[in-house]
Amino acid sequence: MVPRSVLERRKSPYPTTADQLYEKDLRARTRALLADRSSPAFDVVDAGELARLLEHPQGHFDTQLRRNGLETALYLDRWMREYGIAPE
């Protein structure tokens, strides 16, 4: 019932790992986070390590595993701000 072209095509996770626009946006949002040292996430996230991740060349964040550190820091920042959470 599923066309052969669909069955045999290369599978990829969401978001598309080869999407350079996603990586560009991810890098820009991470740089903005690093510039805002008032983020409550920095009570949990090592800003130096986050900055070191950005030293990788464009195209490095081609898998979920490689992007995980950046995405987690961004999500944590948003969650902590939205719910007014600050570590004690």
C-alpha positions as CSV (number, residue, x, y, z in Angstrom):
1,M,0.0,0.0,0.0
2,V,3.0,2.3,0.5
3,P,4.7,3.4,-2.7
4,R,8.2,1.8,-3.2
5,S,9.7,5.3,-3.4
6,V,8.5,6.0,0.2
7,L,9.7,2.6,1.5
8,E,13.2,2.9,0.0
9,R,13.9,6.6,0.6
10,R,16.5,7.7,3.1
11,K,14.9,8.3,6.5
12,S,15.8,11.3,8.6
13,P,14.8,12.5,12.1
14,Y,12.9,15.7,12.8
15,P,14.0,18.4,12.2
16,T,15.9,17.4,9.1
17,T,19.5,17.0,10.2
18,A,20.8,18.4,6.9
19,D,18.8,21.6,7.3
20,Q,21.5,24.4,7.4
21,L,18.8,27.0,8.3
22,Y,17.9,25.1,11.4
23,E,21.6,24.9,12.5
24,K,22.1,28.6,11.7
25,D,19.1,29.5,13.8
26,L,20.2,27.2,16.6
27,R,23.6,28.9,16.6
28,A,22.1,32.4,16.6
29,R,19.8,31.6,19.5
30,T,22.6,30.0,21.5
31,R,24.9,33.1,20.9
32,A,22.0,35.3,22.1
33,L,21.6,33.1,25.2
34,L,25.3,33.4,26.0
35,A,25.2,37.2,25.6
36,D,22.4,37.3,28.2
37,R,24.2,36.3,31.4
38,S,21.0,36.9,33.4
39,S,19.6,33.6,32.2
40,P,18.6,31.3,35.1
41,A,19.9,28.4,33.0
42,F,23.5,29.4,33.8
43,D,22.9,28.2,37.3
44,V,22.8,24.8,35.8
45,V,24.5,25.0,32.4
46,D,28.2,25.6,32.0
47,A,28.4,28.7,29.7
48,G,32.0,28.0,28.8
49,E,31.1,24.5,27.6
50,L,28.2,25.9,25.6
51,A,30.5,28.5,24.0
52,R,33.0,25.7,23.1
53,L,30.2,23.8,21.4
54,L,29.8,26.8,19.1
55,E,33.4,26.6,18.0
56,H,32.6,23.5,15.9
57,P,32.4,24.4,12.2
58,Q,29.2,25.0,10.3
59,G,27.6,21.6,9.5
60,H,28.8,20.0,12.7
61,F,25.4,19.8,14.3
62,D,24.1,17.2,11.8
63,T,22.6,14.8,14.2
64,Q,20.3,15.0,17.2
65,L,23.2,13.8,19.5
66,R,25.5,16.6,18.4
67,R,22.8,19.3,18.7
68,N,21.5,18.1,22.1
69,G,23.7,20.4,24.2
70,L,22.6,23.5,22.4
71,E,18.9,22.6,22.3
72,T,18.8,21.5,25.9
73,A,20.3,24.8,27.1
74,L,17.8,26.8,25.0
75,Y,14.8,24.7,26.2
76,L,16.0,24.9,29.8
77,D,16.3,28.7,29.6
78,R,12.9,29.1,28.2
79,W,11.3,26.7,30.7
80,M,13.0,28.3,33.7
81,R,12.0,31.9,32.6
82,E,8.4,30.9,31.7
83,Y,7.8,29.3,35.0
84,G,9.9,31.6,37.2
85,I,12.2,28.8,38.3
86,A,15.6,29.6,39.8
87,P,17.9,27.1,41.5
88,E,18.4,27.7,45.3
